């Protein structure tokens, strides 16, 4: 009887020791937010001109960031400015993303945007091709539902009440 109990106890201890690290790793993974510095989503904030005596104007901005299909580490950023409460698209740029630095770099014919991301904040600059600092940009990740979800949710809100 006693040898069977000791074999069973040894087996149980072996199983526990093999499970314990897995549970610890799971706890550690739960404590780290899942990709909290991801550039994906809608970002809203200010784009402030640095060169004041120029054609540049301060803007309320809304930037939409999505993955580029077939290009790992690359994203597309659609740039909107808000005019009279409505988005006006200024263009779309391709951006490379360095996940270790949490940095986006978006080159376009007139210059480059560079952003760093920390949680739900994105800070950046726009330099012209000659190196001139043109804009400083501060954005926050939008908490609004994506447009596709809003389209599904809004009609339901308009249903007649019984």
Residue, then its C-alpha position, 0 to 999 in steps of 0.5 A: x500500500x505504501x509503495x503505491x501511495x509514494x508512487x502516486x505522490x511522486x507522479x502527482x508532484x511531477x505533474x504539479x511541477x510541470x504545470x506550475x511554470x505554465x500557469x506562471x507564464x499564463x499569469x505573466x502573459x495576462x499582465x502584459x496588455x495584448x499589443x497595446x502599442x499597435x498602430x491599428x485603428x483610428x487616431x484623433x488629435x492635433x497637427x500643429x504647424x511649426x513654420x508659422x509664416x507659411x501656407x501651413x495651417x493647424x489642423x484637427x486630424x483623424x488618421x486611420x491605420x490599417x495593415x497592408x495585405x501581404x506586407x508584414x510590418x507595413x501599414x497604410x495611414x489615411x490622413x483626414x483633417x476635420x473641416x466644419x466637423x467633417x473629415x476631408x481626406x488629404x491622402x494615404x501613405x504607406x508606413x513601416x512599423x518597428x515594433x521594438x521601438x513602437x515607431x512608424x515611418x511614413x515616407x511620401x513625395x514631400x517628406x516623411x512622418x515619424x511617430x512613436x506610440x505609447x499605449x493609446x497615444x501617438x506623437x509625431x513630426x512631419x519633416x519636408x524632404x529638405x529636413x525642415x520640421x513642418x508639423x508636430x502631431x499629437x494623437x489619441x486612439x479613438x474609442x469610437x467603434x470602427x465604421x463597419x461596426x457603426x453601420x451594423x449598430x446604428x440601424x438597430x438603434x432606429x428600429x421602432x419601439x414596441 
